[in-house]
């Protein structure tokens, strides 16, 4: 039913046990379990939001970087280095 690795066997065991308990109580419902160790829960909306947050951060960073170099150059000019 499953491979010998515990990461694969546990969901199958939980599925078998839960469905057998449901049958004991005369229920017609079924419980499905699955194991996806590398499952990505990010929807396209989340990816878009992460993209815009990173873009805003980079824009703020890019706006603050040139004045830093300008101030550094002015200090070098004042010290005459």
MARBATI-358078 format. One record per atom (N, C-alpha, C, O, CB): residue in three letters; chain; atom name; x, y, z. Coordinates in steps of 0.02 Angstrom, whole numbers, plus 50000, padded with zeros to 5 digits. Atoms other than C-alpha are relative to their C-alpha. Glycine has a CB too. Layout:
<keses>
@resn->ALA&chain->A&name->CA&u->X&v->Y&w->Z
...
</keses>
This chain:
<keses>
@resn->UNK&chain->A&name->N&u->50040&v->49940&w->50000
@resn->UNK&chain->A&name->CA&u->50000&v->50000&w->50000
@resn->UNK&chain->A&name->C&u->50042&v->50063&w->50000
@resn->UNK&chain->A&name->O&u->50021&v->50115&w->49974
@resn->UNK&chain->A&name->CB&u->49954&v->50000&w->50059
@resn->UNK&chain->A&name->N&u->49957&v->49941&w->49999
@resn->UNK&chain->A&name->CA&u->50145&v->50118&w->50030
@resn->UNK&chain->A&name->C&u->50073&v->49976&w->50003
@resn->UNK&chain->A&name->O&u->50086&v->49918&w->50017
@resn->UNK&chain->A&name->CB&u->49984&v->50046&w->50059
@resn->UNK&chain->A&name->N&u->49930&v->50019&w->49996
@resn->UNK&chain->A&name->CA&u->50333&v->50121&w->50025
@resn->UNK&chain->A&name->C&u->50021&v->49996&w->50073
@resn->UNK&chain->A&name->O&u->49982&v->50012&w->50118
@resn->UNK&chain->A&name->CB&u->50045&v->50052&w->49962
@resn->UNK&chain->A&name->N&u->49977&v->50012&w->49932
@resn->UNK&chain->A&name->CA&u->50438&v->50082&w->50178
@resn->UNK&chain->A&name->C&u->50019&v->50063&w->50038
@resn->UNK&chain->A&name->O&u->50033&v->50060&w->50097
@resn->UNK&chain->A&name->CB&u->50059&v->49953&w->49999
@resn->UNK&chain->A&name->N&u->49981&v->49939&w->49967
@resn->UNK&chain->A&name->CA&u->50476&v->50263&w->50216
@resn->UNK&chain->A&name->C&u->49943&v->50025&w->50044
@resn->UNK&chain->A&name->O&u->49885&v->50024&w->50023
@resn->UNK&chain->A&name->CB&u->50021&v->50054&w->49949
@resn->UNK&chain->A&name->N&u->50053&v->49977&w->49955
@resn->UNK&chain->A&name->CA&u->50381&v->50334&w->50366
@resn->UNK&chain->A&name->C&u->49961&v->50061&w->49974
@resn->UNK&chain->A&name->O&u->49902&v->50069&w->49989
@resn->UNK&chain->A&name->CB&u->50029&v->50017&w->50068
@resn->UNK&chain->A&name->N&u->50034&v->49940&w->50025
@resn->UNK&chain->A&name->CA&u->50341&v->50496&w->50276
@resn->UNK&chain->A&name->C&u->49944&v->49981&w->49952
@resn->UNK&chain->A&name->O&u->49896&v->50019&w->49944
@resn->UNK&chain->A&name->CB&u->50049&v->50047&w->49965
@resn->UNK&chain->A&name->N&u->50053&v->50022&w->50046
@resn->UNK&chain->A&name->CA&u->50237&v->50396&w->50151
@resn->UNK&chain->A&name->C&u->49950&v->49954&w->50035
@resn->UNK&chain->A&name->O&u->49891&v->49954&w->50016
@resn->UNK&chain->A&name->CB&u->50031&v->49963&w->49942
@resn->UNK&chain->A&name->N&u->50045&v->50048&w->49968
@resn->UNK&chain->A&name->CA&u->50163&v->50264&w->50267
@resn->UNK&chain->A&name->C&u->49952&v->50033&w->50049
@resn->UNK&chain->A&name->O&u->49895&v->50010&w->50054
@resn->UNK&chain->A&name->CB&u->50041&v->49948&w->50037
@resn->UNK&chain->A&name->N&u->50043&v->49971&w->49950
@resn->UNK&chain->A&name->CA&u->50092&v->50378&w->50401
@resn->UNK&chain->A&name->C&u->49934&v->50027&w->49972
@resn->UNK&chain->A&name->O&u->49881&v->50013&w->50001
@resn->UNK&chain->A&name->CB&u->50037&v->50056&w->50035
@resn->UNK&chain->A&name->N&u->50065&v->49977&w->50027
@resn->UNK&chain->A&name->CA&u->49961&v->50465&w->50292
@resn->UNK&chain->A&name->C&u->49955&v->49943&w->49978
@resn->UNK&chain->A&name->O&u->49894&v->49947&w->49986
@resn->UNK&chain->A&name->CB&u->50011&v->50046&w->49941
@resn->UNK&chain->A&name->N&u->50040&v->50057&w->50021
@resn->UNK&chain->A&name->CA&u->49904&v->50298&w->50223
@resn->UNK&chain->A&name->C&u->49970&v->49965&w->50061
@resn->UNK&chain->A&name->O&u->49912&v->49946&w->50061
@resn->UNK&chain->A&name->CB&u->50042&v->49949&w->49959
@resn->UNK&chain->A&name->N&u->50025&v->50030&w->49938
@resn->UNK&chain->A&name->CA&u->49889&v->50227&w->50399
@resn->UNK&chain->A&name->C&u->49944&v->50042&w->50030
@resn->UNK&chain->A&name->O&u->49893&v->50015&w->50052
@resn->UNK&chain->A&name->CB&u->50057&v->49991&w->50050
@resn->UNK&chain->A&name->N&u->50052&v->49956&w->49974
@resn->UNK&chain->A&name->CA&u->49790&v->50379&w->50456
@resn->UNK&chain->A&name->C&u->49936&v->49994&w->49958
@resn->UNK&chain->A&name->O&u->49881&v->49994&w->49985
@resn->UNK&chain->A&name->CB&u->50024&v->50074&w->50001
@resn->UNK&chain->A&name->N&u->50058&v->50007&w->50044
@resn->UNK&chain->A&name->CA&u->49676&v->50361&w->50306
@resn->UNK&chain->A&name->C&u->49963&v->49935&w->50014
@resn->UNK&chain->A&name->O&u->49901&v->49935&w->50019
@resn->UNK&chain->A&name->CB&u->50022&v->50002&w->49926
@resn->UNK&chain->A&name->N&u->50031&v->50065&w->49987
@resn->UNK&chain->A&name->CA&u->49643&v->50176&w->50339
@resn->UNK&chain->A&name->C&u->49964&v->50001&w->50067
@resn->UNK&chain->A&name->O&u->49906&v->49979&w->50072
@resn->UNK&chain->A&name->CB&u->50052&v->49944&w->49999
@resn->UNK&chain->A&name->N&u->50030&v->49998&w->49933
@resn->UNK&chain->A&name->CA&u->49610&v->50205&w->50525
@resn->UNK&chain->A&name->C&u->49939&v->50045&w->50002
@resn->UNK&chain->A&name->O&u->49887&v->50027&w->50030
@resn->UNK&chain->A&name->CB&u->50050&v->50023&w->50051
@resn->UNK&chain->A&name->N&u->50056&v->49953&w->49997
@resn->UNK&chain->A&name->CA&u->49498&v->50356&w->50501
@resn->UNK&chain->A&name->C&u->49939&v->49973&w->49962
@resn->UNK&chain->A&name->O&u->49883&v->49980&w->49985
@resn->UNK&chain->A&name->CB&u->50020&v->50067&w->49971
@resn->UNK&chain->A&name->N&u->50056&v->50028&w->50037
@resn->UNK&chain->A&name->CA&u->49392&v->50271&w->50369
@resn->UNK&chain->A&name->C&u->49970&v->49939&w->50034
@resn->UNK&chain->A&name->O&u->49910&v->49928&w->50030
@resn->UNK&chain->A&name->CB&u->50022&v->49982&w->49929
@resn->UNK&chain->A&name->N&u->50028&v->50057&w->49964
@resn->UNK&chain->A&name->CA&u->49376&v->50113&w->50473
@resn->UNK&chain->A&name->C&u->49958&v->50024&w->50060
@resn->UNK&chain->A&name->O&u->49907&v->49993&w->50076
@resn->UNK&chain->A&name->CB&u->50056&v->49952&w->50024
@resn->UNK&chain->A&name->N&u->50041&v->49973&w->49945
@resn->UNK&chain->A&name->CA&u->49315&v->50217&w->50622
@resn->UNK&chain->A&name->C&u->49935&v->50029&w->49973
@resn->UNK&chain->A&name->O&u->49883&v->50022&w->50005
@resn->UNK&chain->A&name->CB&u->50040&v->50055&w->50037
@resn->UNK&chain->A&name->N&u->50061&v->49974&w->50029
@resn->UNK&chain->A&name->CA&u->49191&v->50304&w->50509
@resn->UNK&chain->A&name->C&u->49951&v->49943&w->49983
@resn->UNK&chain->A&name->O&u->49891&v->49950&w->49993
@resn->UNK&chain->A&name->CB&u->50015&v->50041&w->49937
@resn->UNK&chain->A&name->N&u->50044&v->50057&w->50016
@resn->UNK&chain->A&name->CA&u->49124&v->50134&w->50451
@resn->UNK&chain->A&name->C&u->49971&v->49969&w->50063
@resn->UNK&chain->A&name->O&u->49914&v->49944&w->50062
@resn->UNK&chain->A&name->CB&u->50039&v->49947&w->49960
@resn->UNK&chain->A&name->N&u->50026&v->50026&w->49937
@resn->UNK&chain->A&name->CA&u->49107&v->50079&w->50632
@resn->UNK&chain->A&name->C&u->49938&v->50038&w->50023
@resn->UNK&chain->A&name->O&u->49893&v->50010&w->50053
@resn->UNK&chain->A&name->CB&u->50054&v->50002&w->50055
@resn->UNK&chain->A&name->N&u->50056&v->49957&w->49979
@resn->UNK&chain->A&name->CA&u->48989&v->50225&w->50662
@resn->UNK&chain->A&name->C&u->49947&v->50007&w->49944
@resn->UNK&chain->A&name->O&u->49906&v->50052&w->49947
@resn->UNK&chain->A&name->CB&u->50025&v->50068&w->50020
@resn->UNK&chain->A&name->N&u->50048&v->50002&w->50055
@resn->UNK&chain->A&name->CA&u->48890&v->50185&w->50502
@resn->UNK&chain->A&name->C&u->49995&v->50066&w->49962
@resn->UNK&chain->A&name->O&u->49941&v->50089&w->49944
@resn->UNK&chain->A&name->CB&u->49931&v->49982&w->50027
@resn->UNK&chain->A&name->N&u->49999&v->49937&w->50038
@resn->UNK&chain->A&name->CA&u->48942&v->50344&w->50414
@resn->UNK&chain->A&name->C&u->50017&v->49985&w->49927
@resn->UNK&chain->A&name->O&u->50054&v->49939&w->49911
@resn->UNK&chain->A&name->CB&u->50052&v->50049&w->50030
@resn->UNK&chain->A&name->N&u->49985&v->50008&w->50071
@resn->UNK&chain->A&name->CA&u->48945&v->50361&w->50226
@resn->UNK&chain->A&name->C&u->50056&v->50046&w->49977
@resn->UNK&chain->A&name->O&u->50078&v->50043&w->49920
@resn->UNK&chain->A&name->CB&u->49938&v->50012&w->49958
@resn->UNK&chain->A&name->N&u->49946&v->49953&w->50018
@resn->UNK&chain->A&name->CA&u->49077&v->50498&w->50229
@resn->UNK&chain->A&name->C&u->50066&v->49964&w->49998
@resn->UNK&chain->A&name->O&u->50076&v->49911&w->50028
@resn->UNK&chain->A&name->CB&u->50003&v->50058&w->50050
@resn->UNK&chain->A&name->N&u->49932&v->50027&w->50005
@resn->UNK&chain->A&name->CA&u->49257&v->50464&w->50185
@resn->UNK&chain->A&name->C&u->50049&v->50056&w->50013
@resn->UNK&chain->A&name->O&u->50037&v->50114&w->49996
@resn->UNK&chain->A&name->CB&u->50012&v->49968&w->49930
@resn->UNK&chain->A&name->N&u->49946&v->49952&w->49987
@resn->UNK&chain->A&name->CA&u->49416&v->50550&w->50241
@resn->UNK&chain->A&name->C&u->50058&v->49982&w->49953
@resn->UNK&chain->A&name->O&u->50078&v->49924&w->49949
@resn->UNK&chain->A&name->CB&u->50023&v->50000&w->50075
@resn->UNK&chain->A&name->N&u->49942&v->50010&w->50044
@resn->UNK&chain->A&name->CA&u->49557&v->50572&w->50116
@resn->UNK&chain->A&name->C&u->50059&v->50037&w->50029
@resn->UNK&chain->A&name->O&u->50054&v->50095&w->50049
@resn->UNK&chain->A&name->CB&u->49984&v->50023&w->49928
@resn->UNK&chain->A&name->N&u->49938&v->49969&w->49977
@resn->UNK&chain->A&name->CA&u->49735&v->50607&w->50169
@resn->UNK&chain->A&name->C&u->50052&v->49991&w->49946
@resn->UNK&chain->A&name->O&u->50052&v->49941&w->49910
@resn->UNK&chain->A&name->CB&u->50025&v->49970&w->50067
@resn->UNK&chain->A&name->N&u->49947&v->50006&w->50049
@resn->UNK&chain->A&name->CA&u->49885&v->50641&w->50060
@resn->UNK&chain->A&name->C&u->50063&v->50032&w->50029
@resn->UNK&chain->A&name->O&u->50060&v->50074&w->50074
@resn->UNK&chain->A&name->CB&u->49981&v->50033&w->49933
@resn->UNK&chain->A&name->N&u->49936&v->49976&w->49978
@resn->UNK&chain->A&name->CA&u->50067&v->50675&w->50085
@resn->UNK&chain->A&name->C&u->50037&v->50031&w->49942
@resn->UNK&chain->A&name->O&u->50053&v->49997&w->49893
@resn->UNK&chain->A&name->CB&u->50041&v->49944&w->50033
@resn->UNK&chain->A&name->N&u->49960&v->49966&w->50050
@resn->UNK&chain->A&name->CA&u->50158&v->50803&w->49982
@resn->UNK&chain->A&name->C&u->50053&v->50040&w->50037
@resn->UNK&chain->A&name->O&u->50041&v->50097&w->50057
@resn->UNK&chain->A&name->CB&u->49956&v->50047&w->49954
@resn->UNK&chain->A&name->N&u->49948&v->49967&w->49960
@resn->UNK&chain->A&name->CA&u->50323&v->50847&w->50069
@resn->UNK&chain->A&name->C&u->50022&v->50067&w->49972
@resn->UNK&chain->A&name->O&u->50042&v->50111&w->50010
@resn->UNK&chain->A&name->CB&u->50059&v->49955&w->50007
@resn->UNK&chain->A&name->N&u->49978&v->49937&w->50031
@resn->UNK&chain->A&name->CA&u->50363&v->50985&w->49945
@resn->UNK&chain->A&name->C&u->49941&v->50037&w->49970
@resn->UNK&chain->A&name->O&u->49946&v->50066&w->49916
@resn->UNK&chain->A&name->CB&u->50053&v->49986&w->49946
@resn->UNK&chain->A&name->N&u->50061&v->49969&w->50024
@resn->UNK&chain->A&name->CA&u->50188&v->51052&w->49926
@resn->UNK&chain->A&name->C&u->50006&v->50076&w->50004
@resn->UNK&chain->A&name->O&u->50024&v->50103&w->50056
@resn->UNK&chain->A&name->CB&u->49939&v->49976&w->50040
@resn->UNK&chain->A&name->N&u->49998&v->49927&w->50001
@resn->UNK&chain->A&name->CA&u->50180&v->51234&w->49875
@resn->UNK&chain->A&name->C&u->49930&v->50027&w->50013
@resn->UNK&chain->A&name->O&u->49884&v->50014&w->49975
@resn->UNK&chain->A&name->CB&u->50027&v->50026&w->49932
@resn->UNK&chain->A&name->N&u->50066&v->49974&w->49983
@resn->UNK&chain->A&name->CA&u->50037&v->51326&w->49959
@resn->UNK&chain->A&name->C&u->49989&v->50069&w->49972
@resn->UNK&chain->A&name->O&u->49938&v->50101&w->49986
@resn->UNK&chain->A&name->CB&u->49991&v->50001&w->50076
@resn->UNK&chain->A&name->N&u->50006&v->49931&w->50025
@resn->UNK&chain->A&name->CA&u->50067&v->51488&w->49867
@resn->UNK&chain->A&name->C&u->49954&v->50002&w->49940
@resn->UNK&chain->A&name->O&u->49964&v->49968&w->49890
@resn->UNK&chain->A&name->CB&u->50069&v->50028&w->49982
@resn->UNK&chain->A&name->N&u->50045&v->49989&w->50056
@resn->UNK&chain->A&name->CA&u->49925&v->51541&w->49757
@resn->UNK&chain->A&name->C&u->50029&v->50057&w->49957
@resn->UNK&chain->A&name->O&u->50076&v->50091&w->49978
@resn->UNK&chain->A&name->CB&u->49928&v->50018&w->50025
@resn->UNK&chain->A&name->N&u->49975&v->49945&w->50042
@resn->UNK&chain->A&name->CA&u->49953&v->51663&w->49612
@resn->UNK&chain->A&name->C&u->49993&v->50068&w->50033
@resn->UNK&chain->A&name->O&u->50034&v->50113&w->50021
@resn->UNK&chain->A&name->CB&u->49964&v->50000&w->49933
@resn->UNK&chain->A&name->N&u->50009&v->49936&w->49966
@resn->UNK&chain->A&name->CA&u->49885&v->51804&w->49720
@resn->UNK&chain->A&name->C&u->50056&v->50012&w->50051
@resn->UNK&chain->A&name->O&u->50081&v->50068&w->50057
@resn->UNK&chain->A&name->CB&u->49932&v->50003&w->50035
@resn->UNK&chain->A&name->N&u->49946&v->49994&w->49951
@resn->UNK&chain->A&name->CA&u->50014&v->51770&w->49855
@resn->UNK&chain->A&name->C&u->50066&v->50016&w->49965
@resn->UNK&chain->A&name->O&u->50104&v->50058&w->49988
@resn->UNK&chain->A&name->CB&u->50007&v->49936&w->50043
@resn->UNK&chain->A&name->N&u->49938&v->49987&w->50037
@resn->UNK&chain->A&name->CA&u->50154&v->51765&w->49728
@resn->UNK&chain->A&name->C&u->50001&v->50072&w->49974
@resn->UNK&chain->A&name->O&u->50053&v->50105&w->49975
@resn->UNK&chain->A&name->CB&u->50007&v->49952&w->49941
@resn->UNK&chain->A&name->N&u->50004&v->49932&w->50024
@resn->UNK&chain->A&name->CA&u->50094&v->51930&w->49655
@resn->UNK&chain->A&name->C&u->50013&v->50049&w->50057
@resn->UNK&chain->A&name->O&u->50048&v->50099&w->50048
@resn->UNK&chain->A&name->CB&u->49932&v->50014&w->49968
@resn->UNK&chain->A&name->N&u->49989&v->49956&w->49942
@resn->UNK&chain->A&name->CA&u->50089&v->52009&w->49828
@resn->UNK&chain->A&name->C&u->50073&v->50000&w->50022
@resn->UNK&chain->A&name->O&u->50100&v->50053&w->50037
@resn->UNK&chain->A&name->CB&u->49955&v->49978&w->50059
@resn->UNK&chain->A&name->N&u->49929&v->50003&w->49982
@resn->UNK&chain->A&name->CA&u->50265&v->51948&w->49868
@resn->UNK&chain->A&name->C&u->50041&v->50038&w->49949
@resn->UNK&chain->A&name->O&u->50089&v->50073&w->49968
@resn->UNK&chain->A&name->CB&u->50023&v->49926&w->50004
@resn->UNK&chain->A&name->N&u->49964&v->49963&w->50052
@resn->UNK&chain->A&name->CA&u->50325&v->52017&w->49702
@resn->UNK&chain->A&name->C&u->49995&v->50075&w->50011
@resn->UNK&chain->A&name->O&u->50046&v->50110&w->50007
@resn->UNK&chain->A&name->CB&u->49973&v->49982&w->49931
@resn->UNK&chain->A&name->N&u->50008&v->49928&w->49991
@resn->UNK&chain->A&name->CA&u->50252&v->52189&w->49737
@resn->UNK&chain->A&name->C&u->50034&v->50025&w->50063
@resn->UNK&chain->A&name->O&u->50060&v->50081&w->50064
@resn->UNK&chain->A&name->CB&u->49927&v->50018&w->50002
@resn->UNK&chain->A&name->N&u->49964&v->49980&w->49939
@resn->UNK&chain->A&name->CA&u->50323&v->52194&w->49914
@resn->UNK&chain->A&name->C&u->50075&v->50004&w->49985
@resn->UNK&chain->A&name->O&u->50108&v->50052&w->50006
@resn->UNK&chain->A&name->CB&u->49987&v->49949&w->50057
@resn->UNK&chain->A&name->N&u->49928&v->49998&w->50018
@resn->UNK&chain->A&name->CA&u->50497&v->52151&w->49846
@resn->UNK&chain->A&name->C&u->50015&v->50058&w->49953
@resn->UNK&chain->A&name->O&u->50067&v->50089&w->49960
@resn->UNK&chain->A&name->CB&u->50021&v->49933&w->49968
@resn->UNK&chain->A&name->N&u->49990&v->49945&w->50046
@resn->UNK&chain->A&name->CA&u->50476&v->52278&w->49707
@resn->UNK&chain->A&name->C&u->50001&v->50067&w->50037
@resn->UNK&chain->A&name->O&u->50044&v->50109&w->50024
@resn->UNK&chain->A&name->CB&u->49945&v->50001&w->49946
@resn->UNK&chain->A&name->N&u->50001&v->49938&w->49960
@resn->UNK&chain->A&name->CA&u->50430&v->52416&w->49830
@resn->UNK&chain->A&name->C&u->50063&v->50007&w->50041
@resn->UNK&chain->A&name->O&u->50091&v->50062&w->50046
@resn->UNK&chain->A&name->CB&u->49938&v->50002&w->50046
@resn->UNK&chain->A&name->N&u->49939&v->49999&w->49960
@resn->UNK&chain->A&name->CA&u->50576&v->52370&w->49941
@resn->UNK&chain->A&name->C&u->50060&v->50020&w->49956
@resn->UNK&chain->A&name->O&u->50101&v->50060&w->49977
@resn->UNK&chain->A&name->CB&u->50012&v->49932&w->50033
@resn->UNK&chain->A&name->N&u->49944&v->49984&w->50044
@resn->UNK&chain->A&name->CA&u->50697&v->52377&w->49794
@resn->UNK&chain->A&name->C&u->49996&v->50073&w->49975
@resn->UNK&chain->A&name->O&u->50048&v->50105&w->49967
@resn->UNK&chain->A&name->CB&u->50001&v->49953&w->49940
@resn->UNK&chain->A&name->N&u->50007&v->49930&w->50021
@resn->UNK&chain->A&name->CA&u->50626&v->52545&w->49736
@resn->UNK&chain->A&name->C&u->50022&v->50047&w->50056
@resn->UNK&chain->A&name->O&u->50056&v->50097&w->50042
@resn->UNK&chain->A&name->CB&u->49928&v->50015&w->49980
@resn->UNK&chain->A&name->N&u->49977&v->49958&w->49944
@resn->UNK&chain->A&name->CA&u->50653&v->52619&w->49910
@resn->UNK&chain->A&name->C&u->50075&v->49996&w->50007
@resn->UNK&chain->A&name->O&u->50109&v->50046&w->50019
@resn->UNK&chain->A&name->CB&u->49965&v->49979&w->50065
@resn->UNK&chain->A&name->N&u->49928&v->50009&w->49996
@resn->UNK&chain->A&name->CA&u->50827&v->52546&w->49914
@resn->UNK&chain->A&name->C&u->50036&v->50037&w->49944
@resn->UNK&chain->A&name->O&u->50087&v->50069&w->49955
@resn->UNK&chain->A&name->CB&u->50018&v->49925&w->49999
@resn->UNK&chain->A&name->N&u->49969&v->49967&w->50057
@resn->UNK&chain->A&name->CA&u->50867&v->52612&w->49740
@resn->UNK&chain->A&name->C&u->49995&v->50076&w->50007
@resn->UNK&chain->A&name->O&u->50039&v->50112&w->49984
@resn->UNK&chain->A&name->CB&u->49967&v->49978&w->49935
@resn->UNK&chain->A&name->N&u->50006&v->49928&w->49991
@resn->UNK&chain->A&name->CA&u->50803&v->52785&w->49789
@resn->UNK&chain->A&name->C&u->50049&v->50026&w->50053
@resn->UNK&chain->A&name->O&u->50069&v->50084&w->50050
@resn->UNK&chain->A&name->CB&u->49928&v->50018&w->50019
@resn->UNK&chain->A&name->N&u->49955&v->49978&w->49947
@resn->UNK&chain->A&name->CA&u->50915&v->52792&w->49942
@resn->UNK&chain->A&name->C&u->50074&v->49989&w->49985
@resn->UNK&chain->A&name->O&u->50116&v->50017&w->50020
@resn->UNK&chain->A&name->CB&u->49984&v->49965&w->50063
@resn->UNK&chain->A&name->N&u->49930&v->50016&w->50014
@resn->UNK&chain->A&name->CA&u->51075&v->52727&w->49863
@resn->UNK&chain->A&name->C&u->50038&v->50058&w->49967
@resn->UNK&chain->A&name->O&u->50094&v->50072&w->49990
@resn->UNK&chain->A&name->CB&u->50003&v->49940&w->49955
@resn->UNK&chain->A&name->N&u->49962&v->49945&w->50031
@resn->UNK&chain->A&name->CA&u->51127&v->52873&w->49748
@resn->UNK&chain->A&name->C&u->50016&v->50058&w->50048
@resn->UNK&chain->A&name->O&u->50072&v->50084&w->50045
@resn->UNK&chain->A&name->CB&u->49961&v->50027&w->49942
@resn->UNK&chain->A&name->N&u->49980&v->49948&w->49952
@resn->UNK&chain->A&name->CA&u->51117&v->53004&w->49888
@resn->UNK&chain->A&name->C&u->50057&v->49978&w->50046
@resn->UNK&chain->A&name->O&u->50098&v->50019&w->50066
@resn->UNK&chain->A&name->CB&u->49940&v->50021&w->50041
@resn->UNK&chain->A&name->N&u->49945&v->50025&w->49958
@resn->UNK&chain->A&name->CA&u->51231&v->52894&w->49992
@resn->UNK&chain->A&name->C&u->50067&v->50010&w->49965
@resn->UNK&chain->A&name->O&u->50115&v->50033&w->49997
@resn->UNK&chain->A&name->CB&u->49989&v->49926&w->50017
@resn->UNK&chain->A&name->N&u->49938&v->49991&w->50036
@resn->UNK&chain->A&name->CA&u->51364&v->52898&w->49857
@resn->UNK&chain->A&name->C&u->50015&v->50074&w->49991
@resn->UNK&chain->A&name->O&u->50074&v->50094&w->49993
@resn->UNK&chain->A&name->CB&u->49996&v->49967&w->49931
@resn->UNK&chain->A&name->N&u->49988&v->49928&w->50008
@resn->UNK&chain->A&name->CA&u->51339&v->53085&w->49831
@resn->UNK&chain->A&name->C&u->50028&v->50030&w->50064
@resn->UNK&chain->A&name->O&u->50074&v->50071&w->50062
@resn->UNK&chain->A&name->CB&u->49935&v->50036&w->49980
@resn->UNK&chain->A&name->N&u->49975&v->49975&w->49936
@resn->UNK&chain->A&name->CA&u->51364&v->53122&w->50016
@resn->UNK&chain->A&name->C&u->50071&v->49977&w->50012
@resn->UNK&chain->A&name->O&u->50112&v->50015&w->50037
@resn->UNK&chain->A&name->CB&u->49954&v->49978&w->50059
@resn->UNK&chain->A&name->N&u->49932&v->50026&w->49991
@resn->UNK&chain->A&name->CA&u->51517&v->53012&w->50019
@resn->UNK&chain->A&name->C&u->50049&v->50040&w->49956
@resn->UNK&chain->A&name->O&u->50104&v->50056&w->49979
@resn->UNK&chain->A&name->CB&u->50002&v->49925&w->49982
@resn->UNK&chain->A&name->N&u->49956&v->49961&w->50044
@resn->UNK&chain->A&name->CA&u->51590&v->53106&w->49870
@resn->UNK&chain->A&name->C&u->50010&v->50071&w->50027
@resn->UNK&chain->A&name->O&u->50065&v->50098&w->50023
@resn->UNK&chain->A&name->CB&u->49971&v->50002&w->49929
@resn->UNK&chain->A&name->N&u->49994&v->49932&w->49972
@resn->UNK&chain->A&name->CA&u->51554&v->53275&w->49952
@resn->UNK&chain->A&name->C&u->50046&v->50001&w->50061
@resn->UNK&chain->A&name->O&u->50084&v->50048&w->50070
@resn->UNK&chain->A&name->CB&u->49929&v->50028&w->50019
@resn->UNK&chain->A&name->N&u->49955&v->50003&w->49941
@resn->UNK&chain->A&name->CA&u->51641&v->53222&w->50112
@resn->UNK&chain->A&name->C&u->50072&v->49991&w->49977
@resn->UNK&chain->A&name->O&u->50117&v->50020&w->50007
@resn->UNK&chain->A&name->CB&u->49980&v->49942&w->50048
@resn->UNK&chain->A&name->N&u->49933&v->50007&w->50027
@resn->UNK&chain->A&name->CA&u->51791&v->53166&w->50011
@resn->UNK&chain->A&name->C&u->50025&v->50066&w->49972
@resn->UNK&chain->A&name->O&u->50084&v->50083&w->49979
@resn->UNK&chain->A&name->CB&u->50001&v->49946&w->49945
@resn->UNK&chain->A&name->N&u->49981&v->49935&w->50028
@resn->UNK&chain->A&name->CA&u->51790&v->53335&w->49924
@resn->UNK&chain->A&name->C&u->50017&v->50051&w->50055
@resn->UNK&chain->A&name->O&u->50064&v->50090&w->50048
@resn->UNK&chain->A&name->CB&u->49942&v->50028&w->49957
@resn->UNK&chain->A&name->N&u->49986&v->49954&w->49944
@resn->UNK&chain->A&name->CA&u->51783&v->53430&w->50090
@resn->UNK&chain->A&name->C&u->50066&v->49984&w->50033
@resn->UNK&chain->A&name->O&u->50102&v->50030&w->50053
@resn->UNK&chain->A&name->CB&u->49944&v->49997&w->50051
@resn->UNK&chain->A&name->N&u->49937&v->50020&w->49966
@resn->UNK&chain->A&name->CA&u->51927&v->53330&w->50164
@resn->UNK&chain->A&name->C&u->50058&v->50006&w->49951
@resn->UNK&chain->A&name->O&u->50116&v->50005&w->49971
@resn->UNK&chain->A&name->CB&u->49995&v->49926&w->50026
@resn->UNK&chain->A&name->N&u->49950&v->49995&w->50053
@resn->UNK&chain->A&name->CA&u->52020&v->53349&w->49998
@resn->UNK&chain->A&name->C&u->50042&v->49936&w->49994
@resn->UNK&chain->A&name->O&u->50103&v->49938&w->49990
@resn->UNK&chain->A&name->CB&u->50045&v->50060&w->50011
@resn->UNK&chain->A&name->N&u->49963&v->50063&w->50006
@resn->UNK&chain->A&name->CA&u->52063&v->53166&w->49987
@resn->UNK&chain->A&name->C&u->50005&v->49979&w->49927
@resn->UNK&chain->A&name->O&u->50034&v->49927&w->49912
@resn->UNK&chain->A&name->CB&u->49966&v->49945&w->50041
</keses>
